[in-house]
């Protein structure tokens, strides 16, 4: 197993750390965390997850096999000159949105660089991560990184040219799903169900439907048709969604997120 070193301890880093530990593939003490600006955040992460805090960035990088840059893009850009002489032969992974492999290579030199776009469901072991790599990352190293990222969900190799699509369909998409769950629950509450029960029914249904797509490997349209009895309640509801632009609004949301990421 690779020894993992995090630079940064924000929400996404914490989601990844929790997922790694919960998977039982990684021991908390083998996850090193350095938070260069805000000590209370590091203290919280150590208290919650019992990871190993490192107060010196150079020492943390020395000990780690895989260095995960989990800071905001503007902070990362400021850090690159400092990181350059420290990372040398290390695998360097960035999860900073909008910071390209080209930009990382320019700042760090000819390093083995991995760009990852995870999402927050990593916290419950159901994350989806894209992994894009430089040419000098070996197949064995790619597999090792995929194993790390798969410890808190699923991960796939994706060309960096598709990173904007990844942002739209998974990086930002949990927010769309939360809006959908809330809307489903609102409809049930309007029909007399309690708010708490409505959220339980809505969330479990979304979870189960997603699992059906993954585990059956059926086209979503086929699964939809299996629920839509002729002249029944479901096809009437689907028609209502179509009439109100549900599909078009969803496509547009994905493309807007991609556009925003592309523009920086």
C-alpha positions as CSV (number, residue, x, y, z in Angstrom):
1,X,0.0,0.0,0.0
2,X,1.1,3.5,-0.8
3,X,1.7,5.8,2.2
4,X,-0.6,8.8,1.5
5,X,0.3,12.4,2.3
6,X,-2.3,15.2,2.1
7,X,-1.4,18.8,1.7
8,X,-4.6,20.4,2.8
9,X,-7.4,19.2,5.1
10,X,-10.6,20.8,3.7
11,X,-13.9,19.2,2.9
12,X,-12.8,17.2,-0.1
13,X,-9.7,15.9,1.7
14,X,-11.7,14.9,4.7
15,X,-14.2,13.1,2.4
16,X,-11.3,11.1,0.8
17,X,-9.7,10.4,4.2
18,X,-12.9,9.1,5.7
19,X,-13.6,6.9,2.7
20,X,-10.0,5.5,2.7
21,X,-10.3,4.6,6.4
22,X,-13.8,3.2,6.2
23,X,-12.7,1.0,3.3
24,X,-10.2,-0.7,5.7
25,X,-7.6,-0.7,3.0
26,X,-5.7,2.1,4.8
27,X,-4.8,2.5,8.5
28,X,-5.4,6.0,9.8
29,X,-1.8,6.3,11.0
30,X,-0.6,5.7,7.5
31,X,-2.4,8.8,6.2
32,X,-0.2,11.9,6.7
33,X,-1.8,15.3,6.8
34,X,-0.2,18.7,6.5
35,X,-2.4,21.8,6.6
36,X,-0.2,24.8,6.0
37,X,-2.4,27.7,7.0
38,X,-5.1,26.8,9.5
39,X,-4.1,24.7,12.5
40,X,-7.7,24.3,13.9
41,X,-8.7,22.4,10.7
42,X,-5.8,20.0,11.1
43,X,-6.6,19.5,14.7
44,X,-10.2,18.7,13.9
45,X,-9.2,16.1,11.2
46,X,-6.7,14.5,13.6
47,X,-9.3,14.3,16.4
48,X,-12.0,12.9,14.0
49,X,-10.0,10.5,11.9
50,X,-6.8,9.8,14.0
51,X,-4.6,10.4,11.0
52,X,-0.9,11.4,11.5
53,X,-0.4,15.2,11.6
54,X,2.9,16.5,10.1
55,X,3.7,20.1,10.8
56,X,6.6,20.4,8.4
57,X,5.6,20.1,4.7
58,X,9.1,18.9,3.6
59,X,9.0,16.1,6.1
60,X,5.5,15.0,5.1
61,X,6.5,14.8,1.5
62,X,9.7,12.9,2.4
63,X,7.6,10.2,4.2
64,X,4.8,9.9,1.7
65,X,4.7,7.8,-1.5
66,X,1.8,9.6,-3.0
67,X,1.4,13.4,-2.3
68,X,-2.2,14.6,-2.7
69,X,-2.5,18.4,-3.3
70,X,-5.9,19.1,-1.7
71,X,-5.8,22.9,-1.5
72,X,-7.7,25.6,-3.3
73,X,-6.4,26.4,-6.8
74,X,-5.1,29.9,-5.8
75,X,-3.2,28.4,-2.9
76,X,-1.8,25.6,-5.0
77,X,-0.5,28.0,-7.6
78,X,1.2,29.9,-4.8
79,X,2.7,26.7,-3.4
80,X,4.2,25.3,-6.6
81,X,7.6,27.0,-6.4
82,X,8.0,25.7,-2.9
83,X,6.9,22.2,-3.8
84,X,9.2,22.0,-6.9
85,X,12.4,21.0,-5.1
86,X,10.6,18.8,-2.6
87,X,8.5,16.4,-4.6
88,X,11.3,15.1,-6.9
89,X,10.6,11.3,-7.4
90,X,7.2,11.3,-5.7
91,X,3.9,10.6,-7.3
92,X,2.0,14.0,-7.2
93,X,-1.7,14.0,-7.3
94,X,-3.8,17.3,-7.5
95,X,-7.5,17.5,-6.9
96,X,-7.6,21.3,-7.4
97,X,-10.3,22.2,-9.8
98,X,-9.1,24.2,-12.9
99,X,-5.4,23.6,-12.4
100,X,-4.3,21.7,-15.5
101,X,-1.6,19.1,-15.8
102,X,0.3,21.6,-18.1
103,X,0.2,24.2,-15.3
104,X,1.3,21.7,-12.7
105,X,4.2,20.5,-15.0
106,X,5.3,24.1,-15.6
107,X,5.4,24.7,-11.8
108,X,6.8,21.3,-10.7
109,X,9.0,20.3,-13.6
110,X,9.0,16.8,-15.2
111,X,7.3,15.1,-12.3
112,X,4.9,12.1,-12.3
113,X,1.7,14.1,-12.0
114,X,-1.9,12.8,-11.6
115,X,-4.9,15.0,-11.8
116,X,-8.0,13.7,-10.0
117,X,-11.5,15.0,-9.9
118,X,-13.3,13.3,-7.0
119,X,-16.7,14.2,-5.5
120,X,-18.1,14.4,-2.0
121,X,-19.9,11.0,-1.9
122,X,-16.4,9.7,-1.2
123,X,-17.2,10.4,2.4
124,X,-19.7,7.5,2.4
125,X,-17.6,5.2,0.2
126,X,-19.5,6.1,-3.0
127,X,-17.3,8.6,-4.7
128,X,-16.7,8.8,-8.4
129,X,-13.2,10.0,-9.4
130,X,-11.6,10.6,-12.8
131,X,-7.9,10.0,-13.0
132,X,-5.7,11.7,-15.6
133,X,-1.9,11.1,-15.8
134,X,1.2,12.3,-17.4
135,X,3.0,10.0,-19.8
136,X,5.8,9.2,-17.4
137,X,3.4,7.6,-14.9
138,X,3.8,3.8,-15.4
139,X,0.9,1.4,-15.7
140,X,1.8,0.0,-12.3
141,X,1.7,3.5,-10.8
142,X,-1.6,4.2,-12.5
143,X,-3.1,1.0,-11.1
144,X,-1.8,2.0,-7.6
145,X,-3.5,5.4,-7.8
146,X,-6.7,3.9,-9.1
147,X,-6.7,1.5,-6.1
148,X,-6.3,4.5,-3.8
149,X,-9.2,6.4,-5.4
150,X,-11.4,3.3,-5.7
151,X,-11.0,2.8,-1.9
152,X,-13.8,5.4,-1.4
153,X,-15.9,4.6,-4.4
154,X,-15.2,4.1,-8.1
155,X,-12.4,5.6,-10.3
156,X,-11.6,5.5,-14.0
157,X,-8.8,6.7,-16.2
158,X,-10.0,9.7,-18.2
159,X,-8.1,11.9,-20.7
160,X,-7.6,15.3,-19.2
161,X,-9.4,16.7,-22.3
162,X,-12.7,15.4,-20.8
163,X,-12.2,17.0,-17.4
164,X,-14.9,19.6,-18.0
165,X,-17.4,16.8,-18.8
166,X,-16.3,15.1,-15.6
167,X,-17.0,18.2,-13.5
168,X,-20.5,18.5,-15.0
169,X,-21.5,14.8,-14.7
170,X,-19.9,13.9,-11.3
171,X,-17.9,16.7,-9.7
172,X,-20.8,19.1,-9.4
173,X,-23.6,16.6,-9.9
174,X,-24.2,15.6,-6.2
175,X,-25.7,19.1,-5.8
176,X,-28.2,18.4,-8.7
177,X,-29.2,15.1,-7.1
178,X,-29.7,16.8,-3.7
179,X,-32.0,19.3,-5.4
180,X,-33.9,16.4,-7.0
181,X,-34.3,14.6,-3.7
182,X,-35.5,17.8,-2.1
183,X,-38.0,18.3,-4.9
184,X,-39.3,14.7,-4.7
185,X,-39.8,15.1,-1.0
186,X,-41.6,18.4,-1.5
187,X,-44.0,16.7,-3.8
188,X,-44.7,14.0,-1.2
189,X,-45.1,16.5,1.6
190,X,-47.6,18.3,-0.6
191,X,-49.5,15.0,-0.7
192,X,-49.5,14.8,3.1
193,X,-46.4,12.8,4.0
194,X,-44.1,14.0,6.8
195,X,-40.9,15.8,5.8
196,X,-38.7,13.3,7.5
197,X,-40.4,10.3,5.9
198,X,-40.5,12.0,2.5
199,X,-36.7,12.5,2.6
200,X,-36.2,8.8,3.5
201,X,-38.4,7.6,0.6
202,X,-36.9,10.0,-1.9
203,X,-33.2,9.3,-0.9
204,X,-33.6,5.6,-0.8
205,X,-35.3,5.5,-4.2
206,X,-32.5,7.5,-5.8
207,X,-29.9,5.2,-4.2
208,X,-31.7,2.1,-5.3
209,X,-32.3,3.4,-8.9
210,X,-28.6,4.3,-9.2
211,X,-27.6,0.9,-7.9
212,X,-29.9,-0.7,-10.5
213,X,-28.1,1.1,-13.3
214,X,-24.6,0.0,-12.1
215,X,-25.4,-3.6,-11.1
216,X,-27.7,-4.6,-14.0
217,X,-25.6,-2.8,-16.6
218,X,-28.9,-2.1,-18.4
219,X,-29.5,1.1,-20.3
220,X,-31.3,3.7,-18.1
221,X,-34.0,3.9,-20.7
222,X,-34.7,0.2,-20.5
223,X,-35.0,0.4,-16.7
224,X,-37.3,3.4,-17.1
225,X,-39.5,1.4,-19.5
226,X,-39.7,-1.5,-17.0
227,X,-41.4,0.9,-14.5
228,X,-43.7,2.6,-17.0
229,X,-46.9,0.4,-17.3
230,X,-49.2,1.3,-20.2
231,X,-51.5,4.1,-19.1
232,X,-50.1,4.0,-15.6
233,X,-49.0,6.5,-13.0
234,X,-45.3,6.4,-13.9
235,X,-45.6,7.2,-17.6
236,X,-48.0,10.1,-16.6
237,X,-45.3,11.4,-14.3
238,X,-42.5,11.0,-16.9
239,X,-44.7,12.9,-19.4
240,X,-45.0,15.7,-16.9
241,X,-41.2,15.8,-16.4
242,X,-40.7,16.0,-20.2
243,X,-43.3,18.7,-20.6
244,X,-41.6,20.8,-17.9
245,X,-38.2,20.4,-19.5
246,X,-36.6,18.1,-17.0
247,X,-34.2,16.4,-19.4
248,X,-33.2,19.6,-21.1
249,X,-32.7,21.4,-17.8
250,X,-30.4,18.5,-16.6
251,X,-28.4,18.5,-19.8
252,X,-28.0,22.2,-19.5
253,X,-26.9,22.0,-15.9
254,X,-24.1,19.6,-16.8
255,X,-23.0,21.8,-19.7
256,X,-23.0,24.9,-17.6
257,X,-20.8,23.3,-14.9
258,X,-18.5,22.2,-17.7
259,X,-18.4,25.6,-19.3
260,X,-17.7,27.3,-15.9
261,X,-14.8,24.9,-15.3
262,X,-13.4,25.4,-18.7
263,X,-13.4,29.2,-18.3
264,X,-11.9,29.0,-14.9
